[in-house]
Amino acid sequence: MEIAVIGTGYVGLVTGVCLSDLGNQVTCIDIDEEKVSTLKKGTSPIYEEGLPELLQKNIEKGHLNFTTDYKEGLVGKQVIYIAVGTPQGEDGSADLTFIHAACESIAKNLENDVIIVTKSTVPVGTNEQIKDTIQSYLTNEVTIKIASNPEFLRQGSAVHDTFHGDRIVIGSDDEQALEVLGKINADFHLPIVKTDLRSAEMIKYASNAFLATKISFINEMANLSEKIGANIDHVAKGMGMDKRIGSTFLNAGIGYGGSCFPKDTRAVISIGKQAAYDMPILENVVDANERQKGVIVDKILRRFDTVKEKTVAVLGLAFKPNTDDMREAPSISVIEKLLEEGASIKAYDPAASRNATTVLPTTINYAASIEEAVDGADIAIILTEWKGIKEFPFEKYEEHMAEPVLFDGRNCFPLEDVRNSGIEYHSIGRPSIYT
Ligand code: NAD
């Protein structure tokens, strides 16, 4: 199949690379010239396991190429995937500026009939608007069919998820579009849900809203467990064994972040407002998540009274491990609060430090290793559960810190492992351990 993918971010690039690996002829189009020139050299601009290898392999095989030129990129394509960003607008709704611009460029350069597939997460009804927008700008007599194929990959395991996801959702009101997309996706050998356009759009938002709710719920239970002397590890284990609840997404911590949950939950609330329907559950999920980002600083201030003139080693900056993405990372608000309270920050992240410099205050220092970050620090806090951070031996905290006090915002260690380690340890929803 001849395929074009518009946008080479986390979703577009992974989609393009994986579709080319299945033997499709794929051209990825992006307006970012620097990104496209990096990609043309076979270098991935993002940190994703397995992506560089597949990228190079398929460029070499001649299955995959990149361009900034819509005309060149769309020639002879049968299917066009739209995977541009849909960031949060000022009022919480999804900002569709990039979608609109992509539609205009597609329409003005389209020379043959195509199926347009939206991968970007868009409010219900957007695909119908996409069709209208493209039709209004068309310069040639061509027929377009529209489909929605929302993306469920997780950053950090995006390639794996594309080939091993739980399901693929395809929505269209056109039988032939459903059939063609069914054929393309059959090669992934995953369960396929075929539905109408609006239901496909809604499945994506409802899924993310539910996952965010599960996180805020377990965090609320963790905060209560702390107050009443329960241990959230045991509570989550006992809950998760109930198949109706399920054991995943029951890890208490300092809240969700990233490019999807924060904006998608707010977008659903905004869709509700437009439909004159209040969504009190989700509104509270969003508020609870904002509050949760503050719990680690509250704990530090309860323990130390003040952090003025104290050095805090921040271990992990990315919104989750195995990605360099800093979008809405809880580390941003934790660090801002600590700076406001007068602390000095020495931060370490194995992949996200470069992106962090663009969103964090310039007053923080970056360390090249965990050792360097904790060396001489008064307090250490874990904000991202990177493997290297989880494997950093407790003795090293003792070796590098005068008084090793560790605040773990991601509950990285079973309490049994920390007891007798010689460090003071505070986590979320579990009793603290003192030396
Ligand atoms: P991103 O910001 O990483 O990438 C978007 C890309 O689109 C950028 O490279 C940008 O230069 C390009 N672009 C913008 N306007 C363009 C245009 N007119 N023509 C061509 N290229 C253009 O975004 P992302 O994280 O890949 O997310 C894309 C969409 O997928 C969003 O709607 C998001 O909600 C959704 N989504 C993201 C994830 C995720 O984990 N990142 C998961 C599922 C769904």
Boltz pocket constraint, residues with backbone or C-beta under 6 A from the ligand:
constraints:
  - pocket:
      binder: B
      contacts: [[A, 6], [A, 7], [A, 8], [A, 9], [A, 10], [A, 11], [A, 12], [A, 29], [A, 30], [A, 31], [A, 32], [A, 35], [A, 83], [A, 84], [A, 85], [A, 86], [A, 98], [A, 101], [A, 102], [A, 105], [A, 119], [A, 120], [A, 121], [A, 122], [A, 151], [A, 152], [A, 153], [A, 154], [A, 155], [A, 259], [A, 260]]
      max_distance: 6.0
